[in-house]
Structures are given as structure tokens and as C-alpha cells.
Amino acid sequence: MEDVRFRFLLKPGWLALTALVFVFAAVCFTVLSPWQFGRNDDRDAQNKALAAALRTDAVPLEQLLPTPAEPASGAEWRQVTMTGHYLPDGETLARLRTVQGEAAYEVLTPFQLSGGGQLLVDRGYVRPVNGNQVPDYAAPPSGEVTLTARVRVDENTDRDAFTEGGHRQVYAVSSAAVGKAVGLDLRPGYFQLVEGQPGVLGALPLPTTEAGPFLSYALQWIAFGAMAVLAWIYFTVREVRPGGALSENAGGQADQRTEPGEPDQPDHTAQAEPDQSGQDQSGQDQSGQDQPGQSGQTQRPAPRYRPVPAARQPKKKRARRLSVAEMLAEDEAEERAEAERRAAQRRAAQREQGQATASSQS
């Protein structure tokens, strides 16, 4: 029995279950949980950068970002000042945006710096009308202006700009995508106008500094993976050791034993019974008269008869539940017996054939 107790794991159902459990656990531990941990780290870095930006005043663009390179994570959300003029011919809309829980378009306008160089300015948002149509909105001011804006990092995108409803549109705020569409060499990153600046529309609000649910989600994925493995171990042990917590015999094992004080066999002790003639074993009839020839003998009182208690019926034992390992062992025993029976039949047939051949030759 010991050599086949784990053989049930090779059955198709158990193989599929085992593969499913361990693949799910591996995905939880190596993909889903690290993904949520990464999102939690990103949110934590954003909150720290935002808190630092709120404690600092605006500085000139050349001081914070002296070279036209991708803004560092520590520079995001910082306020900078810049002087130049808008380039309205390159204006582009970012579609499918959500601001304060409602749909919006963000208006992106290139900006020419007075000292040279071009960058992308996010002038804020407008609400769509009649479903998803672009509303009329104010054009940027002409002439030289000085702006205060927050430094932002480009959003990732692999989709080019397109034109719809007479407006150039993109799916993400990206200086590379807008610059490619309008033919301008825009510096990496973009700059989000704050309230009260020239050309601002609906000023975009700052994000909240809440930690979010990402850490709890990561821990939940770890717990789900561990629970799947533990459940697989539990049911495997249950099959190897019948009578476990979920076995049908777990609550009825006491029924398979004789109850305390219950006799194994009914009491059949011989009791004195009167014979058919009305006489007992002492020679005295039931009427109390002596039998002839026995008047000189000592009289003994008739014994008291006690009814024999009916034998208690033993409780019917429940059939013990067989584990998968035991069922496999029984199947193997039946297969061996069947193979031996067929081998015996073949040997008998061969003997009969040999005898018939010998008889014909003689």
C-alpha cells in the first residue's frame, strides 16, 4: 500500500489540478504581487515629489532644467517660469482624459522660448459637448508672455496623432508624439499651467497624496497564492490518509465500535421453565400440592422467573470510505487476478491441445 499511496497524483484530474494550483501561485508571487508593489512604489515617489514641490517656490526653467533632457523624477511637479510666445498652429488635443471623474480634453500648445528652444505647454482641460465633440475654447494669447507651470514627465505612447472633427488629437500627453505630428523639435517632458496664467483654460488639479490600495492588493495576491498551495497540500494529505476532516467517517467512527456496557452477544443464560405438565424441577406442581410418593421430602420454594431481555441489535456499521490510493490498490489486485486467470486458461488450452495432438499421433 505504501508504494502506491501517492500514485493518485498521476491521474489526469489531479495532474490538471496540480498544474493549475502551482501556475496560479507562481503568477501571484512573480507577476501580480510585484506589479502591485511597483505601483505602490510609484505612488509613494509621486507623493514625495508632490510634497516637496508644494514646499518650494517657482524657479527659472534654466535653473531647474539647464539641458533639454527628460526631467528627473525629483523635478516633476516643481514650478518653473519661462518667457516666450505660443505657437497656436501646432495646437493638439489629448483625448479620452478624465478630470475630477468626468470626461475631458486637454489642450496642448507648443511654446517658443525667448532664449531659444521649444517645449509643450498643457493649457488645461475643456469638457466635451454632445457626447464627445470638441467645444469652442479660447485661443492662446499672442505676443510674448511669461508663464508659471509645473514640470511633468511625458506619458508613454506608441500611437501617432490623427485628425478628427477638424482637430489634431493624440491619446497621450507626449512631446515626442506632438512634435512628430507638427514638425517641431520639442524638448522632452511637458509643462502644465497653474491657475491664473496667460492662456490657461481649466487648470488641472493636483493629484491626491493618498497611498492607495496597491500595498494591500500586493499582500492579497501573496495570500491567494499561499492559500492555493496550502489547499492543495490539505486535499493531498486527505487522500493519502482517509478519515480526515472532510471524510464521511470523521463524525461516525464511534459507530464502528461497540458502545460501553453493551454485550458483544445477547445473554442466553438458561432459565428454569415449567414443563408442559405444570411441574417444576423441584417436583411441585403450580397449585402447591405434593406429588404422590414425595410427601416426606423437603419442600423448596418455586424459583422466580425473570423475563429474558431481548437481545440488543448491533448497530449497522458504516462502510469505511476508501481513499484513492486504496482504490488504486484494489484495481491493481483485480487486474493481477484477471491476468492470472487468463494465463491459467491459456495453459489449460495448451495442455488440451497437446493431449489431442498426442492422441492423434498414437
VMD Tcl script that draws the C-alpha trace (Angstrom):
set ca {
  {0.00 0.00 0.00}
  {2.84 2.36 0.83}
  {4.30 2.24 -2.65}
  {1.06 3.42 -4.31}
  {-0.27 5.95 -1.84}
  {0.81 8.93 -3.96}
  {0.03 7.35 -7.32}
  {-3.33 9.12 -7.45}
  {-1.41 12.33 -8.22}
  {-0.73 10.88 -11.69}
  {-4.43 10.73 -12.56}
  {-5.47 13.31 -15.20}
  {-7.71 15.24 -12.84}
  {-5.03 15.56 -10.18}
  {-2.38 16.46 -12.77}
  {-4.56 19.28 -14.09}
  {-5.35 20.50 -10.57}
  {-1.69 20.42 -9.54}
  {-0.60 22.34 -12.63}
  {-3.36 24.91 -12.15}
  {-2.53 25.47 -8.47}
  {1.20 25.91 -8.94}
  {0.90 28.05 -12.08}
  {-1.57 30.30 -10.26}
  {0.73 30.54 -7.23}
  {3.73 31.33 -9.44}
  {1.81 34.10 -11.22}
  {0.70 35.53 -7.86}
  {4.24 35.52 -6.44}
  {6.20 36.64 -9.52}
  {3.80 38.82 -11.56}
  {0.72 40.12 -9.79}
  {2.22 40.87 -6.39}
  {5.39 42.59 -7.77}
  {3.17 44.59 -10.12}
  {1.18 45.98 -7.20}
  {4.36 46.58 -5.19}
  {5.70 48.57 -8.15}
  {2.55 50.66 -8.36}
  {2.79 51.33 -4.64}
  {6.41 52.48 -5.06}
  {5.42 54.77 -7.94}
  {2.63 56.30 -5.90}
  {4.96 56.79 -2.95}
  {7.56 58.51 -5.16}
  {4.86 60.73 -6.68}
  {3.58 61.73 -3.25}
  {7.06 62.61 -2.06}
  {7.80 64.65 -5.19}
  {4.46 66.45 -4.91}
  {5.01 67.24 -1.23}
  {8.48 68.60 -1.99}
  {7.16 70.68 -4.91}
  {4.49 72.29 -2.75}
  {7.14 73.45 -0.29}
  {9.26 75.21 -2.92}
  {8.71 78.37 -4.96}
  {8.88 78.69 -8.73}
  {12.37 78.98 -10.25}
  {13.50 79.82 -13.79}
  {13.39 76.92 -16.22}
  {17.11 77.17 -16.98}
  {17.93 76.83 -13.28}
  {15.95 73.64 -12.67}
  {16.41 72.05 -16.12}
  {19.55 73.50 -17.67}
  {19.64 70.96 -20.50}
  {16.81 69.84 -22.80}
  {16.62 66.33 -21.38}
  {13.89 64.20 -19.87}
  {13.01 65.70 -16.46}
  {14.23 63.68 -13.50}
  {11.65 62.16 -11.19}
  {12.66 64.57 -8.43}
  {11.92 67.56 -10.68}
  {8.36 66.55 -11.54}
  {5.65 68.84 -10.14}
  {8.19 71.59 -9.43}
  {7.13 75.07 -10.63}
  {9.23 76.89 -13.21}
  {8.92 80.21 -15.00}
  {9.53 80.76 -18.71}
  {9.19 83.59 -21.23}
  {8.27 83.33 -24.89}
  {5.22 83.06 -27.12}
  {2.69 80.40 -28.09}
  {2.72 78.55 -31.42}
  {-1.03 78.06 -32.00}
  {-0.59 76.34 -35.36}
  {0.74 73.26 -33.57}
  {-2.12 73.03 -31.06}
  {-3.21 69.43 -30.35}
  {-5.88 67.85 -28.14}
  {-5.32 64.91 -25.80}
  {-8.50 62.83 -25.89}
  {-10.06 60.30 -23.50}
  {-8.96 62.19 -20.40}
  {-10.70 62.20 -17.03}
  {-10.66 65.24 -14.76}
  {-12.43 65.08 -11.40}
  {-14.33 61.99 -12.52}
  {-15.67 63.46 -15.79}
  {-14.57 63.21 -19.42}
  {-12.37 65.98 -20.77}
  {-9.96 67.06 -23.50}
  {-6.57 68.55 -22.59}
  {-5.34 71.36 -24.83}
  {-1.63 71.10 -25.74}
  {0.08 74.09 -27.36}
  {3.76 74.35 -28.37}
  {5.67 77.29 -26.85}
  {8.69 79.11 -28.27}
  {11.20 80.22 -25.60}
  {12.74 83.67 -25.94}
  {16.20 82.25 -25.34}
  {15.74 79.53 -27.94}
  {14.17 76.12 -27.85}
  {10.60 74.88 -27.99}
  {8.52 72.98 -25.47}
  {4.98 71.71 -24.98}
  {2.53 73.53 -22.68}
  {-0.61 71.88 -21.29}
  {-3.11 74.77 -21.12}
  {-5.69 72.81 -19.14}
  {-8.91 70.99 -19.96}
  {-12.24 71.55 -21.67}
  {-15.40 69.43 -21.39}
  {-16.78 67.70 -24.49}
  {-20.26 68.58 -25.75}
  {-22.91 66.45 -27.47}
  {-21.18 63.25 -26.49}
  {-17.53 63.54 -27.49}
  {-17.47 66.64 -29.68}
  {-14.79 69.25 -29.04}
  {-16.29 72.53 -27.75}
  {-15.22 76.04 -28.71}
  {-12.47 77.31 -26.42}
  {-10.26 80.37 -26.13}
  {-7.19 80.67 -28.30}
  {-3.82 81.32 -26.65}
  {-2.73 84.95 -26.35}
  {-0.43 86.36 -29.00}
  {2.82 88.08 -28.25}
  {5.41 87.44 -25.58}
  {4.19 86.17 -22.22}
  {5.74 84.85 -19.03}
  {4.28 81.58 -17.72}
  {4.45 79.63 -14.48}
  {3.93 75.91 -14.98}
  {4.63 72.59 -13.32}
  {7.20 70.20 -14.77}
  {5.68 66.94 -15.99}
  {7.16 63.75 -17.45}
  {5.93 62.53 -20.85}
  {3.33 59.79 -20.90}
  {4.18 56.61 -22.76}
  {2.55 56.11 -26.14}
  {3.14 54.18 -29.34}
  {0.27 55.74 -31.31}
  {0.65 58.65 -33.70}
  {-1.53 61.75 -33.81}
  {-4.61 61.84 -36.05}
  {-7.21 64.39 -37.11}
  {-10.89 64.14 -36.17}
  {-13.57 66.82 -36.34}
  {-11.05 69.36 -37.61}
  {-8.76 68.96 -34.57}
  {-5.41 67.21 -34.27}
  {-5.66 64.64 -31.48}
  {-3.41 62.24 -29.55}
  {-4.10 59.52 -26.99}
  {-1.36 60.55 -24.53}
  {0.36 63.76 -23.48}
  {3.74 63.27 -25.11}
  {6.07 65.93 -26.51}
  {7.51 63.38 -28.94}
  {4.09 62.48 -30.41}
  {3.01 66.12 -30.75}
  {6.39 67.24 -32.11}
  {6.32 64.50 -34.72}
  {2.80 65.50 -35.79}
  {3.51 69.25 -36.10}
  {7.12 69.07 -37.26}
  {8.74 70.71 -34.21}
  {11.72 69.64 -32.14}
  {10.13 69.86 -28.68}
  {12.23 69.26 -25.57}
  {11.30 66.14 -23.57}
  {8.57 66.47 -20.99}
  {5.75 69.00 -20.90}
  {4.69 71.88 -18.68}
  {1.28 72.12 -17.01}
  {-0.05 75.65 -16.46}
  {-1.20 76.66 -13.00}
  {-4.25 78.79 -12.22}
  {-4.22 82.41 -13.42}
  {-1.57 82.07 -16.14}
  {-1.90 83.56 -19.66}
  {-3.71 81.11 -21.93}
  {-4.87 78.74 -19.17}
  {-8.28 77.10 -19.66}
  {-9.50 74.79 -16.90}
  {-6.46 74.42 -14.65}
  {-5.74 70.77 -13.93}
  {-5.98 69.90 -10.23}
  {-3.11 68.33 -8.35}
  {-3.37 64.59 -7.63}
  {-4.21 63.41 -4.15}
  {-1.43 62.24 -1.85}
  {-3.19 59.11 -0.66}
  {-1.16 55.91 -0.63}
  {-3.85 53.99 -2.47}
  {-4.77 50.30 -2.17}
  {-1.73 48.94 -4.02}
  {0.13 47.60 -0.98}
  {-2.93 45.74 0.30}
  {-3.52 44.35 -3.20}
  {0.06 43.05 -3.31}
  {-0.35 41.32 0.06}
  {-3.67 39.84 -1.05}
  {-2.07 38.27 -4.13}
  {0.60 36.71 -1.91}
  {-2.12 35.38 0.39}
  {-4.11 33.95 -2.54}
  {-1.05 32.11 -3.86}
  {-0.22 30.70 -0.42}
  {-3.84 29.63 0.17}
  {-3.91 27.77 -3.15}
  {-0.77 25.79 -2.26}
  {-1.99 25.04 1.28}
  {-5.36 23.86 -0.03}
  {-3.60 21.53 -2.48}
  {-1.47 20.09 0.37}
  {-4.56 19.63 2.55}
  {-6.54 17.68 -0.04}
  {-3.49 15.61 -0.97}
  {-2.96 14.57 2.66}
  {-6.67 13.88 2.96}
  {-6.49 11.39 0.09}
  {-3.39 9.69 1.47}
  {-4.90 9.47 4.97}
  {-8.60 8.56 4.75}
  {-10.83 9.67 7.59}
  {-9.69 13.28 7.53}
  {-11.66 16.34 8.50}
  {-13.94 16.15 5.46}
  {-14.23 12.36 5.35}
  {-17.64 10.75 5.66}
  {-16.35 8.59 8.56}
  {-14.91 11.52 10.54}
  {-18.05 12.01 12.60}
  {-19.15 8.37 12.68}
  {-16.10 6.43 13.79}
  {-17.66 5.87 17.19}
  {-20.48 3.96 15.48}
  {-17.99 1.32 14.34}
  {-17.12 0.38 17.92}
  {-19.29 -1.39 20.50}
  {-20.84 1.08 22.90}
  {-19.58 0.97 26.50}
  {-21.52 -1.54 28.57}
  {-23.07 -3.20 25.52}
  {-22.58 -7.01 25.48}
  {-20.99 -8.49 22.42}
  {-23.53 -11.34 22.41}
  {-27.03 -11.48 23.87}
  {-27.36 -13.18 27.29}
  {-28.73 -16.69 26.72}
  {-28.31 -17.93 30.31}
  {-30.54 -20.92 30.88}
  {-33.57 -20.13 32.98}
  {-35.78 -22.61 34.77}
  {-39.05 -23.09 32.92}
  {-42.03 -25.21 33.81}
  {-42.72 -28.30 31.73}
  {-45.93 -28.90 29.88}
  {-47.45 -30.95 32.71}
  {-47.33 -27.98 35.06}
  {-44.49 -29.36 37.19}
  {-41.28 -27.55 38.01}
  {-37.87 -29.05 38.57}
  {-38.44 -29.50 42.33}
  {-41.36 -31.90 41.81}
  {-44.02 -29.47 43.00}
  {-46.90 -28.54 40.72}
  {-48.07 -25.00 40.21}
  {-51.00 -25.45 42.60}
  {-48.66 -26.08 45.54}
  {-49.70 -29.79 46.05}
  {-47.08 -32.51 46.58}
  {-46.77 -35.22 44.04}
  {-47.57 -38.78 45.08}
  {-44.67 -40.53 46.75}
  {-42.93 -37.26 47.65}
  {-44.80 -36.23 50.80}
  {-41.80 -36.90 53.03}
  {-39.40 -34.76 51.08}
  {-38.39 -31.22 51.99}
  {-40.31 -28.66 50.00}
  {-38.35 -25.95 48.21}
  {-39.91 -22.70 47.03}
  {-40.51 -22.39 43.35}
  {-37.92 -20.18 41.65}
  {-38.92 -16.77 40.49}
  {-38.90 -16.37 36.78}
  {-37.28 -13.35 35.28}
  {-38.07 -12.41 31.67}
  {-35.08 -12.72 29.43}
  {-34.29 -9.29 27.96}
  {-34.42 -9.11 24.22}
  {-31.01 -9.13 22.64}
  {-29.92 -5.67 21.56}
  {-29.47 -5.39 17.86}
  {-25.92 -4.32 17.00}
  {-25.76 -1.06 15.11}
  {-25.08 -1.35 11.45}
  {-21.54 -0.32 10.70}
  {-20.98 2.31 8.09}
  {-18.92 1.36 5.11}
  {-15.48 2.89 5.50}
  {-14.63 5.36 2.80}
  {-11.69 4.22 0.69}
  {-9.01 6.64 -0.29}
  {-7.88 6.97 -3.88}
  {-4.69 5.06 -3.03}
  {-6.70 2.12 -1.63}
  {-8.98 2.09 -4.65}
  {-5.97 2.02 -6.94}
  {-4.52 -0.89 -4.96}
  {-7.80 -2.81 -5.28}
  {-7.88 -2.13 -9.03}
  {-4.33 -3.44 -9.37}
  {-5.19 -6.56 -7.38}
  {-8.21 -7.20 -9.62}
  {-6.08 -6.71 -12.72}
  {-3.46 -9.18 -11.44}
  {-6.17 -11.74 -10.62}
  {-7.68 -11.32 -14.08}
  {-4.26 -11.74 -15.70}
  {-3.60 -14.91 -13.69}
  {-7.00 -16.31 -14.65}
  {-6.34 -15.71 -18.34}
  {-2.88 -17.25 -18.06}
  {-4.40 -20.36 -16.42}
  {-6.95 -20.60 -19.23}
  {-4.20 -20.40 -21.84}
  {-2.17 -23.11 -20.08}
  {-5.23 -25.36 -19.87}
  {-5.95 -24.83 -23.56}
  {-2.35 -25.64 -24.44}
  {-2.49 -28.86 -22.39}
  {-5.71 -29.93 -24.08}
  {-4.22 -29.17 -27.47}
  {-1.09 -31.19 -26.60}
  {-3.18 -34.14 -25.44}
  {-5.25 -34.04 -28.61}
  {-2.11 -33.97 -30.73}
  {-0.61 -36.92 -28.83}
  {-3.83 -38.94 -29.23}
  {-3.95 -38.33 -32.96}
  {-0.31 -39.38 -33.38}
  {-0.85 -42.60 -31.42}
}
mol new
graphics top color blue
foreach p $ca { graphics top sphere $p radius 0.5 }
foreach p [lrange $ca 0 end-1] q [lrange $ca 1 end] { graphics top cylinder $p $q radius 0.2 }
display resetview
